[in-house]
Amino acid sequence: MKEPTLTKRDIARELARRYSTMAHDELDILESILVPMKFARGEKVVESGDVSDAIYYVERGMVREFYFKNNKSVTEYLAADGTIVMSIESLFREEPSKLVIEALEPTIVYALPKKRLEEVALHNVNIQILYRKILEESLIISQRRADLLRFESAKDRYLKLCKLYPKVIMKAPLVYVASYLQMTPETLSRVRSAVAME
């Protein structure tokens, strides 16, 4: 895998741009808590049974968040470049994670350790805002997926995923996309064919 193309400062700037405006000294603080991590394809960012202690920003690559049900893996989330991922229940309850976060390709993530993030957020309003907005985004993504599965047809689920997360559609193996959309790979293939013919 190539070395990171972005520096910790670049990542701090990107997070600030997306979630909160920050002065130079605030960027220094945010940069100081970022932990760069590299994962090969198939490596686990978070293993089932681990207590998750960080929020992860995917700088480059792709990860899948999944759980096991009836001895089958069920995809909960797919995160590509520029996306936040976390095992939220484990992170906040400090309990073993039921979810696995796995790299689907060589991936570089930047961890925001929760304890350190909370320590600096106590003394800095803009870092508090960043933390809150990351959590808000996570809740919105969860709500969107729940609504997608409850209210949309298979075709509309696929089209919405294409619109919201085009990188996921381009990069993720179809079997995981199908699992995320709660359909069989065969159904997904039929939906994709029908959409392509329109």
C-alpha positions in Angstrom: 0.0 0.0 0.0 1.2 3.5 -0.8 2.1 5.8 2.1 -0.6 8.3 3.1 -0.8 11.1 0.6 -2.3 13.5 3.1 -0.8 14.7 6.3 -2.4 14.8 9.7 -2.8 18.6 9.2 -4.6 17.9 5.9 -7.0 15.6 7.7 -7.6 18.1 10.5 -8.3 20.8 7.9 -10.8 18.5 6.1 -12.6 17.5 9.3 -12.8 21.2 10.3 -14.1 22.2 6.8 -16.8 19.6 7.0 -17.9 19.9 10.6 -16.7 23.1 12.3 -14.6 26.2 11.6 -11.4 26.3 13.5 -8.6 28.7 14.2 -4.9 27.7 13.8 -4.5 26.7 17.4 -7.6 24.6 17.3 -6.4 22.8 14.2 -3.1 22.1 16.1 -5.2 20.4 18.9 -7.3 18.4 16.4 -4.2 17.3 14.5 -2.5 16.2 17.8 -5.2 13.7 18.6 -5.4 12.1 15.1 -3.9 8.6 14.9 -3.1 7.4 11.4 -3.7 3.6 10.8 -3.1 1.4 7.8 -5.1 -1.8 7.1 -4.6 -4.5 4.4 -7.5 -6.0 2.7 -9.3 -8.3 5.2 -7.8 -6.7 8.3 -10.1 -5.7 11.1 -10.4 -2.1 12.3 -12.7 -3.3 15.0 -13.2 -7.0 15.9 -16.5 -8.4 17.3 -16.0 -8.6 21.1 -13.5 -5.7 21.2 -14.5 -2.5 23.0 -14.3 0.2 20.4 -12.6 3.4 21.6 -12.4 5.6 18.6 -14.2 7.3 15.7 -12.6 6.5 12.3 -12.2 8.8 9.3 -11.5 6.8 6.1 -8.9 8.8 4.2 -8.5 6.3 1.4 -9.9 2.9 0.8 -13.1 1.2 1.9 -14.4 -0.6 5.0 -17.5 -2.6 5.7 -19.3 -2.7 9.1 -21.2 -5.9 9.6 -22.5 -8.4 12.1 -23.4 -12.1 12.1 -26.9 -13.4 12.1 -27.7 -17.1 11.6 -24.1 -17.7 10.7 -24.3 -15.2 7.8 -22.7 -11.8 7.8 -25.1 -8.9 7.3 -23.6 -5.6 6.0 -24.7 -2.6 8.2 -22.6 0.1 6.5 -20.1 0.6 3.8 -17.6 3.5 4.1 -15.4 4.8 1.3 -12.9 7.7 1.1 -13.8 10.7 3.2 -16.4 8.9 5.4 -16.7 8.5 9.1 -17.3 5.0 10.6 -17.7 3.8 14.2 -19.2 1.1 16.3 -21.4 3.6 18.1 -23.0 1.4 20.8 -19.6 -0.1 21.8 -18.0 3.4 21.7 -20.5 5.0 24.0 -21.4 2.2 26.3 -17.8 0.9 26.5 -19.1 -2.6 25.9 -17.8 -5.3 23.5 -18.8 -4.6 19.9 -21.3 -6.8 18.2 -20.1 -5.2 14.9 -17.0 -5.9 12.9 -15.3 -3.2 10.9 -13.2 -4.7 8.1 -11.0 -3.2 5.4 -12.3 -4.3 2.0 -9.1 -3.1 0.3 -5.9 -1.5 1.4 -7.2 1.4 3.6 -5.8 4.3 5.5 -8.0 5.6 8.4 -7.4 8.3 11.0 -8.7 7.4 14.5 -10.1 10.1 16.7 -9.8 8.4 20.2 -13.0 9.1 22.1 -11.4 9.9 25.5 -8.9 12.3 24.0 -11.6 13.9 21.8 -13.8 14.4 24.8 -10.9 15.9 26.9 -10.1 18.5 24.3 -13.8 19.2 23.6 -14.3 20.2 27.2 -12.0 23.2 26.6 -12.8 24.1 23.0 -16.2 25.0 21.6 -15.3 24.4 18.0 -14.1 20.9 18.8 -17.3 20.3 20.7 -19.2 21.4 17.6 -17.1 19.0 15.4 -17.8 16.1 17.8 -21.5 16.9 17.9 -21.8 17.2 14.1 -20.0 13.9 13.5 -22.5 12.2 15.9 -25.4 14.0 14.2 -24.2 12.7 10.8 -23.9 9.2 12.1 -27.5 9.3 13.4 -28.8 10.7 10.1 -27.1 8.0 8.2 -28.6 5.3 10.5 -32.1 6.9 10.1 -31.7 7.1 6.3 -30.9 3.4 6.1 -33.8 2.5 8.3 -36.2 4.6 6.2 -34.7 3.1 3.0 -35.4 -0.4 4.2 -38.8 0.4 5.6 -40.3 2.5 2.8 -38.5 2.0 -0.5 -38.8 -0.7 -3.2 -35.7 -2.6 -4.2 -35.2 -0.4 -7.2 -35.6 2.8 -5.2 -33.2 1.5 -2.5 -30.6 0.9 -5.2 -31.1 4.3 -6.9 -30.9 6.2 -3.5 -27.7 4.4 -2.7 -26.3 5.3 -6.1 -27.2 9.0 -5.4 -26.0 9.2 -1.8 -22.9 7.0 -2.0 -21.6 6.7 -5.6 -18.2 5.6 -4.5 -19.7 2.7 -2.6 -21.6 1.5 -5.7 -18.4 1.8 -7.8 -16.0 0.1 -5.4 -17.8 -2.3 -3.0 -18.3 -6.0 -4.0 -21.9 -6.5 -5.1 -22.6 -9.2 -2.5 -22.0 -6.5 0.3 -24.1 -3.9 -1.5 -26.9 -6.5 -1.8 -26.6 -7.3 1.9 -26.6 -3.6 2.9 -29.8 -3.1 0.8 -31.3 -6.3 2.3 -31.7 -8.1 -1.0 -30.2 -11.1 -2.6 -27.3 -10.7 -5.1 -29.7 -12.0 -7.7 -32.3 -9.4 -7.0 -29.6 -6.7 -7.0 -28.4 -7.9 -10.4 -32.0 -7.7 -11.8 -32.5 -4.2 -10.4 -29.2 -3.0 -11.9 -30.1 -4.5 -15.3 -33.5 -2.9 -15.2 -32.0 0.5 -14.2 -29.3 0.2 -17.0 -32.0 -0.4 -19.6 -34.1 2.7 -18.7 
